[in-house]
Amino acid sequence: MEPMAADKPAAPAAASPPLGRVLMLAAQAWSGFQAGQSLDRALDAALETSRGASAALAGALRDVTTTAVRRFAVTEFLLTRLAHRPPDPDVRALFAVSAAQLLAGAYPDFTLVDQAVRAARAREATAAAAGFLNALLREFLRRREELVREAEQDPARHGNVPPWWLARLHREYGARRTQEILAAQNEEPPLVLRVNVRCTTVPAYLDQLAAEGLAASRAGESAVWLHRALPVERIPGFTEGQVSVQDAGAQLAAALLGVAPGMRVLDACAAPGGKTAHLLELGDCSVDAVERDPERARRIDANLQRLALTGPRARVLVADARHPGRFWDGRPYDRILLDAPCTASGIVRRHPDVVWLRRPGDVAKLATQQAKLLDALWPLLARTGRLLYAVCSIFPEEGRQQSSSFVERHPDARIVPLRQGEPGGWQLLPRSAQTAPMEFDYSKQPVFQDGFFYALLEKV
């Protein structure tokens, strides 16, 4: 999915939508999230109920709702301490988004409570409970320090993850590293851009940003960290195809695949097309981008058009990569990129709803899907060809264990070391934009990134 440029799009104060209206819509989105919808789908559904929603309203809605998801564990705990009986779902939703804003300190306490009560009175489903909501929020303010201290004594609540998720991280990484991962993933995501080297260079683009008064740093071979987040339409050069929004860790995929001019490449599970575009930007290869969802496949086309990368070298095919007979013409590929469906445990910073929508059994189910994709695509690879297996996950079942099991099943496969001392693949863990050193070797590792796993498999 195409990442948002920022959780908090900048907008003039005069254009800010009424807070009460934002809270009301955020409560609707929260209810959708509680019903099992992804945060993006829930936000889209909430906006559909608001006629003529402006960009400012959409940005404020995303900010408020995302803040609530980042504090889900604590606000759920607060309700158990403040309410003698569970409130109705609509009231619970409005409390969750309002209490999260109080925890974040985004607005003066009095203003927030006043607007939350107004939002309750504006809807028939919550009007009768406006006084109850007012009492809950004021009681929280009176006991805030005590309740927050109690809430954060539990490590899972402090990290805003379910207990089973925390246990998995502890088992793999230990307590100290787990806390570092959770701290990084509870931040707002940094805005990282990929410079289109067919149009410009990283130094030239940094000069362009500096001329417009925008602070930025290099964060990878083609990556630029824009220090102040902006909506995509206000990013210099975005509309003209000079840059795309893509995490620094995700940008490693194209370089790791090692594509040379004239090669034939398959990008399986390709939507929304960021890695497809990066491959085409870097070299004169031909790429077949396969995506089974027609709507998401159209997103690939749109991204390629914006970057002026459409043409005979790029084909977008609507098909399921697990069934190559439905799209493959029988000619081997020199390179295959499999960015497989996964738990998304490495990109919680960008998608905080992931931890609450997943269930413990999902890890094994997704690992099974990943194995089927690997087995299905391997016969499409030419002799001495290479397949890059990628997941935005930090769970070993989807990373090292998956690649090791594949090599055991396929005697004609070997894992190509990506870094010295790491023969089984490269696990990138989430790093913080706040604590990462500014002096770094971007040719080896980004200054900060989300969590990814890469394994380069060669047919021998």
Order of alpha helices (4+ residues) and beta strands (2+ residues): alpha-alpha-alpha-alpha-alpha-alpha-alpha-alpha-alpha-alpha-alpha-beta-alpha-beta-beta-beta-alpha-beta-alpha-beta-alpha-beta-beta-alpha-alpha-beta-alpha-beta-beta-beta
